[in-house]
Amino acid sequence: MQATVLEARALLLDMDGTLVNSDAVVERCWRRWAIAQGLDPVAALKVVHGRQGYATMAALLPDRPMEQNYAENRIMLAEETADTEGVVPVVGAPAFMAAIAALPHALVTSADEALAQARMTAAALPMPETRVTAEMVGASKPDPEGFLKGAAELGFDPADCVVFEDSEAGIAAGRAAGMRVVGVGPRAAAFAPDVLVEDLTRLRVEAVADGSIRLHVDAR
């Protein structure tokens, strides 16, 4: 299969499932929560990825007061931050982060700052200087607010940005922001990203003399 080439001015990176494999923690914490609510944990885990916790709770328990979701989300964030067992980098993430270190990029995650720091540290990945975490937005993915804010923080138009995402909510958010989306990993395959890669070893980053970024994507 021939490689795809994407031109961009900036890169916007999801964290969980895209740079960091935190599935083990997510499944432990959310399985506990789902069982406590009398929900099917397998069905619940299909909704979790990409969203802030309160948004997941609202989707699963639509009749419950949002105040209760916000309160339980704070507890969930504390539990997830304290549990880093099994958190590892996505294959290819260390080399990918090294390749983009001097290029415009931002982390756009549904985690809060403490959880993002904990997971990036556990995975031994550098934390991007520019980042949009849960505290900085009023709406969770699939709302595009986080990606639009990331583009604005970096000083680029949305159309000049490429999003890296793994989840349905994240891919929808990137698309709603008017950005092209590289889907990372098997979870992304069902949600029609512009380009799909098995992992981050399938990418080669080229810094162009005019300041743009050329992404060579091997989508095999």
C-alpha positions in Angstrom: 0.0 0.0 0.0 1.3 3.4 -0.9 2.1 5.9 1.9 -0.2 8.8 2.4 1.3 12.3 2.9 -0.4 14.9 5.0 0.7 18.5 5.1 0.1 20.4 8.4 1.3 23.4 10.4 0.6 21.9 13.8 -0.3 18.6 15.4 -3.0 18.1 18.1 -2.5 14.9 20.1 -5.0 13.0 22.2 -3.3 11.1 25.1 -5.1 7.9 26.2 -5.1 5.3 23.4 -3.1 7.6 21.2 0.2 8.3 23.0 -0.4 6.3 26.2 -2.0 2.8 26.6 -4.0 3.2 29.8 -6.7 0.7 29.0 -5.8 -1.5 32.0 -6.5 1.4 34.4 -9.6 2.7 32.6 -11.1 -0.8 32.6 -10.4 -1.4 36.3 -11.8 1.9 37.5 -14.8 2.0 35.2 -15.7 -1.6 35.6 -15.9 -1.0 39.4 -18.1 2.1 38.8 -20.4 0.3 36.4 -21.0 -2.6 38.7 -21.7 -0.3 41.6 -24.4 1.4 39.4 -25.9 -1.9 38.4 -24.7 -1.5 34.8 -23.2 -4.0 32.4 -19.5 -3.2 32.6 -18.8 -4.4 29.0 -21.4 -2.1 27.6 -20.2 0.8 29.8 -16.6 0.5 28.6 -17.8 1.0 25.0 -18.9 4.5 26.0 -15.9 5.5 28.2 -13.1 6.2 25.8 -12.4 9.8 24.7 -14.9 11.5 27.0 -14.5 13.2 30.3 -15.9 11.1 33.1 -19.0 13.2 33.8 -20.0 13.0 30.2 -19.7 9.2 30.2 -21.8 9.0 33.4 -24.4 11.3 31.8 -24.6 9.1 28.7 -25.0 5.9 30.8 -27.3 7.4 33.4 -29.2 10.1 31.5 -31.8 10.7 34.3 -29.3 11.4 37.0 -28.5 14.9 38.2 -25.4 16.4 36.6 -24.2 17.5 40.0 -23.9 13.9 41.0 -21.9 13.1 37.8 -19.5 16.0 38.5 -19.0 14.8 42.1 -18.4 11.2 41.1 -16.1 12.3 38.3 -13.8 14.0 40.8 -13.6 10.7 42.7 -12.9 8.8 39.5 -10.2 11.2 38.5 -8.4 10.7 41.8 -8.7 6.9 41.5 -7.3 7.0 38.0 -4.5 9.3 38.9 -3.4 7.1 41.8 -3.4 4.0 39.6 -0.7 3.8 37.0 -0.2 0.0 37.0 0.0 -1.2 33.4 0.3 2.3 31.9 2.7 2.1 29.0 3.5 4.1 25.8 1.6 3.2 22.6 4.1 1.5 20.3 6.2 4.1 18.5 5.2 6.9 20.8 8.7 7.7 22.3 10.2 8.1 18.8 7.2 10.0 17.5 7.4 12.5 20.4 11.1 12.9 19.9 10.5 13.6 16.2 7.9 16.4 16.8 9.7 17.9 19.9 10.7 21.1 18.0 7.5 21.3 15.9 4.2 23.0 16.9 2.1 20.5 18.8 -0.2 20.3 21.7 -1.8 17.7 23.9 -5.6 17.8 23.9 -7.0 15.4 26.4 -10.1 14.6 28.4 -7.9 14.0 31.4 -7.3 16.8 33.9 -3.8 18.1 34.5 -2.9 15.8 37.3 -4.1 12.7 35.5 -2.3 13.8 32.3 1.0 14.3 34.2 0.6 11.0 36.0 0.1 9.0 32.8 2.7 10.7 30.6 5.2 10.2 33.4 4.3 6.6 33.9 4.7 6.1 30.1 8.0 8.0 30.2 6.8 10.4 27.6 7.6 14.2 27.5 4.7 16.4 28.4 4.0 18.9 25.6 4.4 22.5 26.7 1.1 23.4 25.2 -1.8 21.4 26.4 -5.6 21.6 26.8 -6.8 19.5 29.7 -10.2 18.9 31.2 -10.1 22.0 33.4 -9.6 24.3 30.4 -12.8 23.5 28.5 -16.5 23.7 29.2 -17.6 20.8 27.0 -16.2 17.3 26.6 -15.3 15.6 23.4 -17.1 15.0 21.0 -17.5 18.8 21.3 -14.7 20.4 19.2 -13.8 23.0 21.9 -10.6 21.3 23.1 -9.1 21.0 19.6 -10.2 24.5 18.6 -8.6 25.8 21.7 -5.4 23.8 21.0 -5.1 25.3 17.6 -5.7 28.8 18.9 -3.1 28.3 21.6 -0.5 27.4 19.0 -1.6 30.2 16.7 -2.9 28.2 13.7 -6.1 27.9 11.8 -8.0 24.6 12.4 -7.6 23.6 8.7 -3.8 23.7 9.2 -3.9 21.2 12.1 -3.9 17.4 12.1 -5.5 15.6 15.0 -4.3 12.2 16.3 -7.1 10.2 18.0 -8.2 6.7 18.9 -11.8 7.1 20.1 -15.2 7.7 18.5 -15.7 10.9 20.6 -12.2 12.2 19.8 -12.4 11.5 16.1 -15.9 13.2 16.0 -14.4 16.2 17.9 -11.5 16.6 15.5 -13.8 16.4 12.5 -16.2 18.9 14.0 -13.3 21.3 14.5 -12.6 21.2 10.8 -9.4 19.2 11.1 -8.0 16.1 9.4 -7.8 13.1 11.7 -5.2 10.4 11.9 -6.8 7.4 13.7 -4.4 5.4 15.9 -4.9 1.8 16.8 -7.7 -0.7 16.3 -10.4 1.2 18.2 -10.2 4.0 15.7 -10.9 1.7 12.7 -14.7 1.8 13.1 -15.0 5.6 13.1 -13.7 6.5 9.6 -10.7 8.8 10.4 -9.0 10.4 7.3 -6.1 8.0 7.8 -5.7 5.0 10.0 -2.5 3.6 11.4 -1.9 0.5 13.5 0.5 2.4 15.8 2.9 5.3 15.8 5.7 3.4 14.1 3.6 3.9 10.9 4.5 7.6 10.7 7.5 9.5 9.6 7.6 13.2 10.4 9.4 15.6 8.1 10.0 19.2 9.0 9.8 21.4 5.8 11.9 24.5 5.3 8.9 26.7 5.2 7.9 25.7 8.7 5.2 23.2 7.7 5.1 19.6 8.8 4.9 16.7 6.3 3.5 13.4 7.7 4.4 10.3 5.8 1.8 7.8 6.8 2.1 4.1 6.2 -1.5 3.0 6.6 -0.8 -0.8 6.2 
